[in-house]
Amino acid sequence: MMPTIYSGRPSMSTDSHGGALSAGSGLKQPYHLVDPSPWPLAGALGGGLTVLGVVFAAHYGNYIALALGLAIVLGVMFFWWRDVLKESRAAGVHTPVVRLGLRYGMLLFIASEVMFFVGFFWAYFYFALMPEHVLGTDTPMWPPQGVLTFDPFGLPFLNTMILLLSGTTITWAHHGLIEGSRKVLVQGLILTVLLGLSFTTFQAIEYSGAPFKFSGGGIYPSVFFLATGFHGFHVIVGTCFLIVCTVRAMRGQFTPQRHFGFEAAAWYWHFVDVVWLFLFVCIYWFGHGVIAQE
């Protein structure tokens, strides 16, 4: 007998786990195979073209391939996630077991992001705890001699308070969702988005007044801008994630029973909060030297 393939379209009957199954396919398990999609192949081509474009831009000053590759990647992101949202609203597609798999996937993604930042912290403490490895300085010390640092209780502390408050507002929004209050959900999400935008604004202001060079300033600026800059990028991504959730919440697409999209955004945002706490304590506070006078 030929194997039965579930196309991912809405179905009628239910399985033993409470998930809906296809009435006509004879499917006996709660999983599903999605319809054929062009986005994985298009995303791979866009990613490859982007990397090739970086090479052309660095060696030949030609940015055409890079711009085209980024345009393809951004387009694939938009249309692929659009299809995922449509699928999530189709009856019988996201069964309980499928939703469990999505949760595992998001947790593994966040775990990979944790290890991404571990690399930055490893580089930072390698030089901070063993400053004799820093080249070009007469006296082994951290921060290196001549480097002025930020006052940890200036803008960095303000941004810490902003992110901690945003963790509170998104938890408040989640509580409203569980209680069935769309008003609280939307208000909490809007406040969280505004706090995320505020954080990005203040970090841009901080960077504009940095007492050390963005490039060519040695190991300290390199590690500082890599760690805090990639965190800032994650804040921007998380803010976009929350904006999409806000629009979906306004349209009534989340229910107390089915709201994994919101949960994933909340998990990601809490991850961003925790990483910033480590950055603040380790880089801004523990690693500050002679503070630049504003």
Secondary structure by P-SEA (a helix, b strand, c coil): cccccccccccccccccccccccccccccccccccccccaaaaaaaaaaaaaaaaaaaccccaaaaaaaaaaaaaaaaaaaaaaaaaaaccccccaaaaaaaaaaaaaaaaaaaaaaaaaaaaaaaccccccccccccccccccccccccccccaaaaaaaaaaaaaaaaaaaaaaaaaccaaaaaaaaaaaaaaaaaaaaaaaaaaaacccccccccaaaaaaaaaaaaaaaaaaaaaaaaaaaaaaaaaccccccccaaaaaaaaaaaaaaaaaaaaaaccccccccccccc
